[in-house]
């Protein structure tokens, strides 16, 4: 059975991201795509065009990832994470909320970040208190108790903040602490 046939069977002949049923293509997941079904997803032409040219991403089209991210297929989860991360960088708060809900095993998280971090690393000016580069989706630890204005709580030293988002200001990141999305100063953070 060919990879395309196997993917058609796995996805019931629909796009694994948006569920469209026409113009379907095999997309091999970079950077280590080996041509197997485990490292490929079946996507429609609309999804493929936006994956290959990120500047053309239509945020409303990608709301379908709310369903796709829960599929029990590693490649679909990784692609969903990558796309949601791209959207959150462009300011789509709903996409960041979905990224915050996702849980990927360590190996899958590394795979998801493999190409994304290459893009981010070249442009990331965000550094933690020790000078380590911070990338989209990293985890950090607070090195000081911080009073959170407007939320009436103190973010305690040692608190882990997962799946951070970078901001336009290299001295700030965004993350979720005690269920509240807040802006944190990088000088009070240590990369986990």
Secondary structure, 3 states (H helix, E strand, C coil): CCHHHHHHHHHCCCCCCCCCCCCEEEEECCCCCCCCHHHEEEEEHHHHHHHHCHHHCCCCHHHHHHHHCCCCCHHHHHHHHHHHHHHHHCCCHHHHHHHHHCCCCHHHHHHHHHHHHHHHHHHCCCECCCCCECCCCCCEEECCCEEECCCCEEECCCCEECCCEECCCCCEEEEEECCEEEEEEHHHEEEC
